[in-house]
């Protein structure tokens, strides 16, 4: 479980996070959402010590993040960031083996057990057939799967993803997030994901934290947080919720345009 209490962060005089609390238990997907500049990625970076919070504390399974050595953090928290390069001249198998680094001493080479764990990780994400291919020759969706496999090879119990659907087409967006959700459910991992697409958050997240200008507007289930009454003042767009048989989706228009009235699914609730 990852918890954050009273997190504050600023770049110089510009406050980016202000007294943010967060709780992400094992076996669930927590989505961080909010408009550009709301502090989503900054918050995520404080959760794996890429940035040091100015105030507050982050706890990993009850241990203060700031007191843990970097190698121990890497054993507990695996991260997939959006700026990961596709230009590294590595085979897919070698890319995934990088995830074993926190478990090896010094400059020791990967052993047979490392190879097995890396292969299992690729199999988990449905990419074992890509093992001998160059990483820089993969499609966007394939790269994301391999980067998640690298994170799985760390054998960390916490998985953090920064906009993993960025630049992916709709099929791969759903495949990547469905994979993240299955990892949370079947491996009892903590999964925290930064998302721009609120409909993806509604579909794949167990809980959603809505940020605006560095503060928490709402924290709860998608049904509670992704409410037009909460979203409209934050995003400054008109929002309509369309209830479906197995969930809901959101429609957006500029505030100056009135949204069409769409009947809800029979038997659903607003």
ABEGO torsion letter per residue (X at the ends): XBBBBGBBBBBEABBABBGBBBBBBBGBBBBBBEBBGAGAAAAAAAAAGABBBABEBBBBGGBBAAABBAAAAAAABBBBBAABBAABBBBAAAAAAAAAAAABBEABBBBAAAAAAAAAAAAAAGAAAAAABBAAABBAAAAAAAAAAAAAAAGBABBBBBGAABGBBAAAAAAAAAAAAAAAAAAGBBBBBBBABAAAAAAABABBBBBBGGBBABBEBAAAABBAAAAAAAAGBBBBBBBBAAEBBBBBBBAABBBBBBBBBBGBBX
